[in-house]
Amino acid sequence: MPTHAPPAPAAALRSVLAALRSPTAAIRGVRSRATAYGGLQPELPLPVHVLTGITGAGGPPSTKLTGWRFLLRGRDASVGTAEAMLTADGWAFSHFGEGPYVRSTETALRHADALPGPYQPRLLSVPELYMLTLWLHSDTAADPAGGTLLPTDLLMPLAPAPPGIAAHVPHRVAALLPLLTHRLVPPPLLQAPA
């Protein structure tokens, strides 16, 4: 069943479009890619959340919306990303990106479309592990800015994933979070024999 992607805030899209037209975009190589690929169009916007409190004793981990990421598509392929972030004055362009997560995001979204059941796609970052996942939220009508991980949600790590965690394989939240917690909590110190 296809995923149900929510629309990005109009101001976030406008900030990305303005950055793509900006002469300073050439500094980051975007202008040359736009020429080489026939112009870049932002598509497949996904809300980006950061996972916090994963090792805390204060209850379940939470997420915080940090921005909206758009894939930048040329004639034949996605070649990068553009991200908008929420500021005190509203949505503003943040940065362009490229690298393995571009293609990995497309691959994960294709896998998600083949899964049974509807999901709302989001991105979930775990900065402590340098990990990015496709978060498949089971409440398709939820506000994309909301940050509650539900037991019925799936997390699909993007490549490159941390060692021992398979990329593009959906994991239930309840199965993956303990594994991530285990990786982030330092092992107890060994005591010298008495």
Backbone as ProteinMPNN parsed JSONL, in Angstrom:
{"seq_chain_A": "MPTHAPPAPAAALRSVLAALRSPTAAIRGVRSRATAYGGLQPELPLPVHVLTGITGAGGPPSTKLTGWRFLLRGRDASVGTAEAMLTADGWAFSHFGEGPYVRSTETALRHADALPGPYQPRLLSVPELYMLTLWLHSDTAADPAGGTLLPTDLLMPLAPAPPGIAAHVPHRVAALLPLLTHRLVPPPLLQAPA", "coords_chain_A": {"N_chain_A": [[0.851, -1.175, 0.0], [0.575, 2.235, -0.772], [2.625, 4.887, 0.61], [1.574, 7.685, 2.591], [2.389, 10.659, 2.113], [2.694, 13.698, 3.814], [1.948, 17.103, 2.845], [4.553, 19.517, 2.495], [5.16, 22.438, 4.518], [4.123, 25.44, 2.943], [5.799, 27.694, 3.089], [8.256, 26.537, 3.659], [8.827, 25.15, 1.301], [8.93, 27.364, -0.457], [11.227, 28.634, 0.527], [13.23, 26.824, -0.159], [13.0, 26.785, -2.96], [13.717, 29.441, -3.488], [16.376, 29.378, -2.649], [17.454, 27.643, -4.544], [17.343, 29.23, -6.808], [19.093, 31.19, -6.172], [22.114, 33.061, -6.657], [24.194, 32.406, -4.947], [23.946, 29.741, -4.57], [25.56, 28.417, -6.297], [27.969, 28.222, -5.037], [27.872, 25.975, -3.483], [27.821, 24.059, -5.395], [25.383, 23.515, -6.507], [24.334, 24.953, -8.656], [25.893, 24.074, -10.843], [25.154, 21.368, -10.945], [22.478, 21.689, -11.543], [22.633, 22.697, -14.121], [23.899, 20.551, -15.405], [22.06, 18.516, -15.026], [19.709, 19.407, -16.096], [18.197, 21.315, -14.666], [16.948, 21.557, -11.352], [14.442, 20.12, -9.352], [12.588, 20.398, -6.393], [11.305, 17.639, -4.622], [9.297, 15.012, -3.111], [8.953, 15.761, -0.238], [9.953, 15.396, 3.143], [9.277, 15.334, 6.606], [11.767, 16.048, 9.022], [12.901, 14.553, 11.88], [14.522, 14.521, 15.088], [15.781, 12.095, 17.241], [15.51, 12.026, 20.688], [16.505, 11.602, 24.123], [16.907, 8.857, 24.256], [18.425, 7.232, 25.904], [17.657, 8.012, 28.358], [16.252, 7.956, 31.678], [13.841, 9.015, 32.073], [11.462, 8.164, 30.891], [9.858, 7.139, 27.782], [11.706, 7.545, 24.677], [11.71, 10.644, 22.836], [10.799, 12.675, 20.0], [11.85, 15.421, 17.963], [10.778, 17.833, 15.716], [12.872, 19.059, 13.231], [13.127, 20.057, 10.698], [12.328, 20.176, 7.129], [13.007, 18.0, 4.533], [13.82, 17.933, 1.139], [14.049, 15.978, -1.773], [16.22, 16.594, -4.462], [15.562, 16.651, -7.722], [16.818, 15.916, -10.9], [16.741, 15.633, -14.477], [16.784, 12.788, -14.794], [17.344, 11.601, -12.333], [17.543, 11.738, -8.716], [19.702, 14.016, -7.243], [20.574, 15.263, -5.005], [19.825, 16.937, -1.875], [17.669, 19.352, -0.332], [17.206, 21.356, 2.47], [14.896, 22.776, 4.724], [14.518, 24.742, 7.655], [12.855, 25.328, 10.784], [12.572, 28.491, 12.102], [12.618, 31.249, 14.453], [11.345, 33.167, 12.996], [9.842, 31.807, 11.18], [9.774, 29.446, 8.417], [12.931, 28.705, 6.967], [15.502, 28.469, 4.501], [17.941, 25.955, 4.974], [20.2, 24.156, 4.23], [22.0, 22.578, 1.48], [22.39, 19.176, 0.485], [24.216, 16.151, -0.201], [25.209, 12.832, -1.177], [25.27, 9.413, 0.137], [22.767, 9.099, 1.379], [20.817, 10.175, -0.241], [20.149, 8.474, -2.496], [19.583, 6.235, -0.944], [17.357, 7.045, 0.523], [15.407, 7.172, -1.5], [15.346, 4.439, -2.219], [14.468, 3.267, 0.205], [11.917, 4.44, 0.393], [10.663, 3.242, -1.825], [10.648, 0.562, -0.948], [8.993, 0.899, 1.275], [6.567, 1.58, 0.067], [5.761, -0.885, -0.837], [4.998, -2.265, 1.376], [2.5, -3.831, 3.488], [-0.387, -2.092, 4.594], [-1.069, 1.348, 5.453], [1.204, 4.114, 5.733], [2.715, 7.069, 7.138], [5.378, 8.705, 5.818], [8.451, 9.733, 7.289], [11.541, 11.267, 8.263], [13.933, 10.129, 10.57], [16.418, 11.039, 12.677], [19.27, 9.821, 14.377], [21.514, 11.197, 16.001], [23.692, 10.489, 17.71], [24.521, 8.03, 16.826], [25.171, 8.474, 14.252], [23.132, 7.988, 12.406], [20.432, 7.591, 10.154], [17.02, 7.158, 9.645], [14.178, 5.934, 7.813], [11.183, 6.796, 8.969], [8.286, 5.209, 9.444], [5.322, 6.172, 10.099], [2.458, 5.044, 11.707], [0.027, 6.351, 11.956], [-1.58, 7.886, 9.643], [-2.958, 10.261, 9.449], [-1.851, 11.967, 11.232], [-0.365, 14.957, 12.573], [2.448, 16.015, 10.876], [4.437, 17.287, 12.299], [4.265, 16.313, 14.806], [5.685, 14.271, 17.404], [5.577, 11.56, 18.396], [6.589, 8.32, 18.858], [5.009, 5.453, 17.852], [3.994, 2.158, 18.945], [3.247, 0.641, 16.746], [4.622, 1.721, 14.664], [7.149, 1.717, 12.085], [10.677, 1.519, 11.644], [13.067, 2.16, 9.262], [16.273, 1.728, 8.657], [18.54, 3.832, 6.893], [21.014, 3.491, 4.319], [24.389, 4.467, 4.592], [24.103, 2.239, 7.282], [24.603, 1.819, 10.839], [27.119, -0.582, 11.908], [26.007, -3.942, 11.989], [23.323, -3.392, 11.839], [20.794, -3.774, 9.631], [20.345, -2.126, 6.567], [17.519, -0.631, 4.947], [15.659, -2.443, 5.845], [12.635, -3.009, 7.4], [11.94, -2.34, 10.814], [10.16, -2.946, 13.78], [9.371, -0.382, 16.101], [9.579, -1.114, 18.797], [11.4, -3.19, 18.637], [13.757, -2.159, 17.497], [14.558, 0.13, 19.01], [15.537, -0.772, 21.615], [17.936, -1.992, 20.78], [19.349, 0.19, 19.747], [19.555, 1.73, 22.063], [21.147, 0.055, 23.631], [23.536, 0.263, 22.235], [24.215, 2.873, 22.778], [24.473, 3.172, 25.516], [27.074, 3.099, 27.781], [29.123, 0.226, 28.555], [29.127, -1.414, 31.789], [31.689, -0.602, 34.114], [34.457, -2.711, 34.566], [35.366, -4.28, 37.519], [38.266, -4.558, 39.497], [39.509, -7.691, 40.685], [39.047, -8.586, 44.083]], "CA_chain_A": [[0.0, 0.0, 0.0], [1.443, 3.403, -0.866], [2.76, 5.771, 1.756], [0.773, 8.907, 2.521], [3.293, 11.75, 2.486], [2.007, 14.977, 4.025], [2.586, 18.204, 2.104], [5.45, 20.377, 3.274], [4.655, 23.811, 4.662], [4.375, 26.243, 1.737], [6.95, 28.582, 3.307], [9.471, 25.718, 3.571], [9.066, 24.948, -0.133], [9.353, 28.639, -1.038], [12.616, 28.926, 0.92], [14.094, 25.946, -0.952], [12.976, 27.283, -4.344], [14.509, 30.673, -3.53], [17.798, 29.004, -2.544], [17.866, 27.057, -5.828], [17.491, 30.324, -7.777], [20.077, 32.132, -5.669], [23.464, 32.946, -7.225], [25.105, 31.803, -3.972], [23.804, 28.286, -4.626], [26.688, 27.89, -7.069], [29.064, 27.957, -4.108], [27.751, 24.596, -3.026], [27.78, 23.16, -6.541], [24.023, 23.241, -6.97], [24.125, 25.545, -9.975], [26.502, 23.2, -11.856], [24.317, 20.165, -11.075], [21.244, 22.089, -12.22], [22.96, 22.78, -15.538], [24.214, 19.204, -15.892], [20.901, 17.63, -14.953], [18.521, 20.016, -16.688], [17.416, 22.015, -13.65], [16.594, 20.719, -10.208], [13.123, 20.355, -8.786], [12.397, 19.753, -5.096], [10.176, 16.707, -4.579], [9.24, 14.068, -1.998], [9.317, 16.387, 1.035], [9.785, 14.567, 4.331], [9.642, 16.006, 7.852], [12.96, 15.486, 9.658], [12.847, 14.566, 13.344], [15.707, 14.036, 15.795], [15.443, 11.268, 18.392], [16.146, 12.491, 21.92], [16.133, 10.884, 25.344], [16.878, 7.413, 24.022], [19.049, 6.531, 27.024], [17.207, 8.625, 29.605], [15.363, 7.188, 32.554], [12.635, 9.804, 32.24], [10.361, 7.687, 30.07], [10.22, 6.741, 26.419], [12.353, 8.601, 23.899], [10.814, 11.52, 22.086], [11.387, 13.239, 18.799], [11.601, 16.846, 17.763], [10.848, 18.253, 14.319], [13.955, 20.021, 13.001], [13.063, 20.626, 9.361], [11.741, 19.427, 6.021], [14.024, 17.69, 3.53], [13.317, 17.692, -0.209], [14.991, 15.419, -2.737], [16.39, 17.459, -5.637], [15.523, 15.775, -8.883], [17.175, 16.411, -12.222], [15.961, 14.956, -15.517], [16.696, 11.335, -14.66], [17.665, 11.061, -11.012], [17.733, 12.662, -7.6], [21.136, 14.247, -7.134], [20.905, 15.917, -3.747], [18.705, 17.316, -1.024], [17.607, 20.72, 0.182], [16.489, 21.291, 3.732], [14.402, 24.001, 5.347], [14.383, 24.579, 9.1], [11.944, 26.26, 11.436], [13.246, 29.509, 12.909], [11.677, 32.112, 15.174], [10.629, 33.954, 11.991], [9.168, 30.913, 10.239], [10.624, 28.506, 7.7], [14.052, 29.294, 6.244], [16.399, 27.496, 3.897], [19.039, 25.571, 5.859], [21.39, 23.707, 3.508], [21.937, 21.549, 0.457], [23.133, 17.98, 0.865], [24.379, 15.098, -1.191], [25.831, 11.668, -0.57], [24.567, 8.139, 0.021], [21.39, 9.107, 1.881], [19.894, 10.572, -1.309], [19.672, 7.255, -3.158], [19.053, 5.346, 0.087], [15.997, 7.506, 0.834], [14.538, 6.706, -2.593], [15.218, 2.983, -2.091], [13.624, 2.982, 1.368], [10.534, 4.813, 0.067], [10.121, 2.187, -2.695], [10.356, -0.585, -0.079], [7.842, 1.254, 2.119], [5.349, 1.514, -0.747], [5.401, -2.288, -1.035], [4.574, -2.857, 2.645], [1.053, -3.789, 3.74], [-0.801, -1.052, 5.525], [-0.663, 2.713, 5.121], [2.144, 4.781, 6.635], [3.14, 8.433, 6.835], [6.841, 8.683, 5.866], [9.208, 10.81, 7.914], [12.934, 10.906, 8.513], [14.29, 10.179, 11.983], [17.866, 11.063, 12.852], [19.84, 9.443, 15.673], [22.84, 11.794, 15.819], [24.747, 9.813, 18.467], [24.963, 6.858, 16.066], [25.324, 8.886, 12.844], [22.144, 7.109, 11.776], [19.211, 8.181, 9.638], [16.04, 6.128, 9.312], [12.861, 6.3, 7.314], [10.221, 6.52, 10.038], [6.972, 4.949, 8.868], [4.356, 6.436, 11.174], [1.236, 4.299, 11.377], [-1.124, 7.259, 11.946], [-1.397, 8.687, 8.426], [-3.628, 11.548, 9.595], [-1.163, 12.727, 12.282], [0.385, 16.163, 12.225], [3.828, 15.591, 10.645], [5.32, 17.906, 13.28], [4.156, 15.548, 16.044], [6.856, 13.442, 17.573], [5.403, 10.386, 19.233], [6.814, 7.018, 18.233], [3.97, 4.496, 18.236], [4.451, 0.762, 18.862], [2.945, 0.096, 15.418], [5.48, 2.38, 13.678], [8.324, 0.998, 11.599], [11.884, 2.292, 11.368], [13.853, 1.517, 8.214], [17.559, 2.423, 8.581], [19.076, 4.155, 5.576], [22.419, 3.117, 4.13], [25.015, 3.443, 5.413], [23.593, 2.04, 8.639], [25.665, 1.381, 11.752], [27.431, -2.008, 11.808], [25.08, -4.86, 12.641], [21.932, -2.985, 11.613], [20.557, -3.895, 8.191], [19.692, -0.996, 5.901], [16.331, -0.865, 4.12], [14.836, -3.507, 6.438], [11.768, -2.383, 8.404], [11.978, -2.867, 12.18], [9.192, -2.343, 14.699], [9.996, 0.53, 17.056], [9.889, -1.856, 20.017], [12.541, -4.078, 18.405], [14.979, -1.428, 17.156], [14.984, 1.077, 20.043], [16.446, -1.375, 22.609], [19.235, -2.207, 20.162], [20.007, 1.49, 19.689], [19.864, 2.097, 23.442], [22.284, -0.778, 24.039], [24.745, 0.806, 21.595], [24.532, 4.195, 23.307], [24.779, 3.109, 26.945], [28.385, 2.474, 27.939], [29.088, -0.973, 29.385], [29.581, -1.141, 33.149], [33.128, -0.748, 34.321], [34.89, -3.939, 35.219], [36.056, -4.019, 38.759], [39.404, -5.44, 39.752], [39.194, -8.683, 41.702], [39.45, -8.192, 45.455]], "C_chain_A": [[0.897, 1.239, 0.0], [1.516, 4.195, 0.44], [1.933, 7.029, 1.509], [1.636, 10.067, 3.015], [2.506, 13.032, 2.673], [2.684, 16.07, 3.207], [3.481, 19.009, 3.05], [4.797, 21.74, 3.466], [5.054, 24.637, 3.437], [5.598, 27.136, 1.903], [8.262, 27.81, 3.245], [9.828, 25.482, 2.103], [9.55, 26.234, -0.786], [10.813, 28.948, -0.697], [13.601, 28.064, 0.129], [14.145, 26.427, -2.402], [13.803, 28.557, -4.481], [16.001, 30.35, -3.455], [18.302, 28.411, -3.856], [18.086, 28.137, -6.892], [18.607, 31.291, -7.396], [21.434, 31.959, -6.34], [24.455, 32.331, -6.246], [24.98, 30.289, -3.943], [24.957, 27.655, -5.396], [27.871, 27.567, -6.17], [29.041, 26.505, -3.671], [27.64, 23.615, -4.192], [26.395, 22.906, -7.091], [23.797, 23.783, -8.369], [24.72, 24.642, -11.054], [25.69, 21.924, -12.027], [23.021, 20.502, -11.803], [21.473, 22.169, -13.721], [23.168, 21.384, -16.116], [22.979, 18.316, -15.943], [19.615, 18.273, -15.471], [17.646, 20.735, -15.698], [17.007, 21.063, -12.551], [15.233, 21.12, -9.671], [13.029, 19.674, -7.433], [11.156, 18.859, -5.138], [10.305, 15.816, -3.348], [9.655, 14.703, -0.668], [9.02, 15.451, 2.209], [10.133, 15.391, 5.569], [10.829, 15.282, 8.489], [12.829, 15.674, 11.167], [14.174, 14.061, 13.894], [15.228, 13.284, 17.029], [16.222, 11.758, 19.601], [15.687, 11.635, 23.092], [16.136, 9.384, 25.207], [17.478, 6.635, 25.19], [18.59, 7.086, 28.363], [16.269, 7.738, 30.39], [14.02, 7.89, 32.721], [11.473, 9.367, 31.37], [10.821, 7.355, 28.668], [10.902, 7.883, 25.682], [11.323, 9.43, 23.144], [11.541, 12.017, 20.846], [11.038, 14.712, 18.731], [11.754, 17.143, 16.285], [11.947, 19.295, 14.179], [13.896, 20.645, 11.615], [12.285, 19.764, 8.393], [12.828, 19.234, 4.982], [13.335, 17.333, 2.218], [14.411, 16.989, -1.005], [15.04, 16.37, -3.926], [16.535, 16.572, -6.854], [15.914, 16.532, -10.142], [16.301, 15.694, -13.247], [15.726, 13.484, -15.221], [16.861, 10.799, -13.25], [17.663, 12.158, -9.962], [19.228, 12.782, -7.36], [21.539, 14.914, -5.825], [19.649, 16.177, -2.949], [18.791, 18.802, -0.718], [16.753, 20.668, 1.434], [16.106, 22.681, 4.212], [14.243, 23.729, 6.836], [13.448, 25.644, 9.654], [12.75, 27.197, 12.32], [12.188, 30.317, 13.645], [10.835, 32.932, 14.206], [9.874, 33.102, 10.982], [10.166, 30.0, 9.556], [11.689, 29.235, 6.897], [14.902, 28.179, 5.651], [17.554, 27.229, 4.85], [20.295, 25.201, 5.075], [21.041, 22.727, 2.393], [22.74, 20.358, 0.96], [23.256, 17.043, -0.315], [25.014, 13.918, -0.479], [24.92, 10.452, -0.612], [23.116, 8.167, 0.498], [20.375, 9.514, 0.814], [19.296, 9.318, -1.962], [19.029, 6.303, -2.15], [17.629, 5.745, 0.485], [15.025, 7.037, -0.237], [14.293, 5.198, -2.492], [14.281, 2.626, -0.946], [12.162, 3.336, 1.09], [9.89, 3.787, -0.868], [9.759, 0.941, -1.88], [9.11, -0.322, 0.769], [6.537, 1.178, 1.338], [4.866, 0.081, -0.961], [4.911, -2.958, 0.247], [3.054, -2.857, 2.769], [0.744, -2.688, 4.752], [-0.303, 0.317, 5.115], [0.281, 3.283, 6.181], [2.373, 6.209, 6.169], [4.663, 8.455, 6.929], [7.419, 9.953, 6.481], [10.664, 10.364, 7.964], [13.205, 11.075, 10.002], [15.799, 10.041, 12.105], [18.225, 10.647, 14.271], [21.289, 9.938, 15.633], [23.962, 11.048, 16.532], [25.299, 8.598, 17.728], [25.239, 7.196, 14.601], [24.383, 8.054, 11.98], [20.927, 7.912, 11.338], [18.277, 7.053, 9.243], [14.836, 6.753, 8.619], [11.889, 5.854, 8.394], [8.86, 6.382, 9.377], [5.95, 5.004, 9.992], [3.01, 5.818, 10.797], [-0.025, 5.157, 11.388], [-0.962, 8.219, 10.769], [-2.048, 10.069, 8.512], [-2.932, 12.441, 10.626], [-0.499, 13.967, 11.722], [1.843, 15.743, 12.036], [4.83, 16.223, 11.607], [5.289, 17.155, 14.606], [5.279, 14.54, 16.168], [6.704, 12.222, 18.44], [5.618, 9.12, 18.414], [5.747, 6.056, 18.756], [4.498, 3.075, 18.12], [4.222, 0.14, 17.491], [3.768, 0.754, 14.309], [6.63, 1.464, 13.282], [9.468, 1.985, 11.403], [12.711, 1.51, 10.369], [15.18, 2.275, 8.088], [17.995, 2.648, 7.136], [20.544, 3.752, 5.523], [23.247, 4.388, 3.957], [24.439, 3.429, 6.824], [24.759, 1.632, 9.536], [25.914, -0.124, 11.611], [26.435, -2.861, 12.6], [23.619, -4.501, 12.497], [21.715, -2.957, 10.107], [19.822, -2.664, 7.658], [18.52, -1.487, 5.072], [15.488, -2.041, 4.596], [13.963, -2.852, 7.5], [11.845, -3.121, 9.745], [10.854, -2.2, 12.965], [9.97, -1.471, 15.679], [10.442, -0.236, 18.296], [11.078, -2.788, 19.854], [13.834, -3.298, 18.181], [15.458, -0.516, 18.281], [15.852, 0.435, 21.12], [17.847, -1.63, 22.046], [20.022, -0.897, 20.099], [20.428, 1.94, 21.087], [21.096, 1.342, 23.924], [23.592, -0.233, 23.458], [25.168, 2.136, 22.205], [24.9, 4.196, 24.782], [26.131, 2.435, 27.111], [28.287, 1.23, 28.829], [29.576, -0.641, 30.793], [31.08, -1.375, 33.257], [33.42, -2.063, 35.015], [35.65, -3.579, 36.478], [37.199, -5.023, 38.912], [39.026, -6.455, 40.82], [39.752, -8.248, 43.067], [40.503, -9.12, 45.997]], "O_chain_A": [[1.893, 1.269, 0.722], [0.594, 4.172, 1.255], [1.636, 7.384, 0.368], [1.611, 10.409, 4.197], [1.733, 13.42, 1.797], [3.874, 15.969, 2.909], [3.193, 19.154, 4.238], [3.966, 22.148, 2.654], [6.183, 24.543, 2.955], [6.359, 27.318, 0.953], [9.28, 28.361, 2.824], [10.989, 25.599, 1.713], [10.484, 26.204, -1.588], [11.551, 29.465, -1.536], [14.689, 28.526, -0.215], [15.218, 26.469, -3.004], [14.509, 28.738, -5.474], [16.804, 30.991, -4.134], [19.447, 28.645, -4.241], [18.923, 27.972, -7.779], [19.019, 32.118, -8.209], [21.866, 30.829, -6.572], [25.469, 31.781, -6.675], [25.822, 29.615, -3.35], [25.294, 26.492, -5.173], [28.692, 26.717, -6.513], [30.091, 25.883, -3.51], [27.384, 22.432, -3.966], [26.245, 22.153, -8.052], [23.137, 23.139, -9.184], [24.094, 24.463, -12.099], [25.549, 21.438, -13.149], [22.52, 19.698, -12.588], [20.618, 21.761, -14.507], [22.667, 21.076, -17.197], [22.87, 17.454, -16.815], [18.535, 17.713, -15.288], [16.429, 20.762, -15.882], [16.749, 19.887, -12.805], [14.916, 22.303, -9.551], [13.354, 18.492, -7.319], [10.099, 19.265, -5.622], [11.307, 15.868, -2.634], [10.604, 14.24, -0.034], [7.975, 14.802, 2.256], [11.159, 16.071, 5.593], [10.885, 14.052, 8.492], [12.668, 16.789, 11.663], [14.864, 13.272, 13.25], [14.375, 13.771, 17.771], [17.445, 11.89, 19.549], [14.62, 11.024, 23.054], [15.446, 8.694, 25.956], [17.082, 5.496, 25.439], [19.092, 6.664, 29.405], [15.581, 6.881, 29.835], [13.153, 7.398, 33.443], [10.564, 10.164, 31.138], [12.019, 7.294, 28.392], [10.706, 9.051, 26.018], [10.217, 8.972, 22.856], [12.741, 11.802, 20.678], [10.08, 15.183, 19.344], [12.744, 16.75, 15.667], [11.966, 20.29, 14.903], [14.546, 21.662, 11.372], [11.669, 18.766, 8.768], [13.497, 20.191, 4.592], [12.395, 16.539, 2.188], [15.579, 17.367, -0.917], [14.008, 16.892, -4.348], [17.512, 15.836, -6.994], [15.421, 17.626, -10.416], [15.226, 15.201, -12.904], [14.612, 12.984, -15.373], [16.542, 9.637, -12.999], [17.767, 13.344, -10.275], [19.936, 11.779, -7.283], [22.727, 15.108, -5.57], [18.561, 15.71, -3.288], [19.85, 19.419, -0.832], [15.708, 20.017, 1.46], [16.885, 23.63, 4.119], [13.878, 22.624, 7.237], [13.276, 26.713, 9.069], [13.514, 26.756, 13.178], [10.991, 30.084, 13.471], [9.73, 33.35, 14.55], [9.321, 33.635, 10.02], [11.275, 29.799, 10.052], [11.415, 30.236, 6.236], [15.009, 27.091, 6.216], [18.087, 28.154, 5.464], [21.334, 25.844, 5.224], [19.961, 22.137, 2.361], [23.66, 20.513, 1.763], [22.509, 17.129, -1.29], [25.324, 14.006, 0.709], [23.91, 10.455, -1.315], [22.313, 7.34, 0.065], [19.187, 9.224, 0.956], [18.078, 9.136, -1.972], [18.042, 5.639, -2.466], [16.792, 4.883, 0.753], [13.937, 6.557, 0.08], [13.164, 4.736, -2.662], [13.4, 1.78, -1.103], [11.262, 2.607, 1.508], [8.704, 3.489, -0.73], [8.706, 0.339, -2.087], [8.278, -1.21, 0.956], [5.513, 0.76, 1.878], [3.687, -0.14, -1.236], [4.457, -4.101, 0.209], [2.389, -1.982, 2.216], [1.539, -2.408, 5.649], [0.757, 0.442, 4.502], [0.166, 2.973, 7.366], [2.247, 6.527, 4.987], [5.203, 8.245, 8.015], [6.955, 11.067, 6.238], [10.966, 9.194, 7.728], [12.761, 12.044, 10.617], [16.379, 9.04, 11.683], [17.583, 11.057, 15.237], [22.191, 9.182, 15.272], [25.077, 10.979, 16.014], [26.43, 8.183, 17.98], [25.511, 6.303, 13.799], [24.783, 7.492, 10.961], [20.454, 8.794, 12.054], [18.69, 6.1, 8.582], [14.52, 7.928, 8.809], [11.788, 4.665, 8.693], [8.342, 7.345, 8.811], [5.74, 4.037, 10.725], [2.494, 6.047, 9.703], [-1.057, 4.725, 10.873], [-0.289, 9.243, 10.885], [-1.718, 10.954, 7.724], [-3.382, 13.561, 10.868], [-0.12, 14.017, 10.552], [2.428, 15.165, 12.952], [5.959, 15.744, 11.72], [6.177, 17.331, 15.441], [5.77, 14.015, 15.168], [7.636, 11.874, 19.166], [4.934, 8.877, 17.42], [5.607, 5.874, 19.966], [5.361, 2.807, 17.285], [4.93, -0.792, 17.111], [3.632, 0.389, 13.142], [7.028, 0.569, 14.028], [9.25, 3.142, 11.042], [13.023, 0.34, 10.591], [15.22, 3.346, 7.483], [17.841, 1.779, 6.278], [21.223, 3.683, 6.548], [22.831, 5.296, 3.237], [24.307, 4.468, 7.47], [25.783, 1.154, 9.049], [25.005, -0.862, 11.231], [26.075, -2.533, 13.731], [22.756, -5.231, 12.983], [22.376, -2.203, 9.393], [18.819, -2.225, 8.22], [18.525, -2.607, 4.562], [14.687, -2.579, 3.831], [14.482, -2.205, 8.41], [11.819, -4.351, 9.8], [10.629, -0.999, 12.817], [11.102, -1.793, 16.04], [11.551, -0.034, 18.789], [11.71, -3.145, 20.847], [14.897, -3.727, 18.629], [16.666, -0.399, 18.489], [16.842, 1.047, 21.521], [18.836, -1.495, 22.766], [21.224, -0.879, 20.367], [21.525, 2.467, 21.272], [21.982, 1.922, 24.551], [24.63, -0.266, 24.118], [26.345, 2.493, 22.157], [25.566, 5.117, 25.253], [26.324, 1.316, 26.636], [27.468, 1.183, 29.747], [30.346, 0.301, 30.978], [31.649, -2.231, 32.58], [32.712, -2.47, 35.936], [36.48, -2.67, 36.48], [37.095, -6.179, 38.503], [38.303, -6.124, 41.76], [40.807, -7.619, 43.153], [40.958, -8.945, 47.127]]}, "name": "protein", "num_of_chains": 1, "seq": "MPTHAPPAPAAALRSVLAALRSPTAAIRGVRSRATAYGGLQPELPLPVHVLTGITGAGGPPSTKLTGWRFLLRGRDASVGTAEAMLTADGWAFSHFGEGPYVRSTETALRHADALPGPYQPRLLSVPELYMLTLWLHSDTAADPAGGTLLPTDLLMPLAPAPPGIAAHVPHRVAALLPLLTHRLVPPPLLQAPA"}
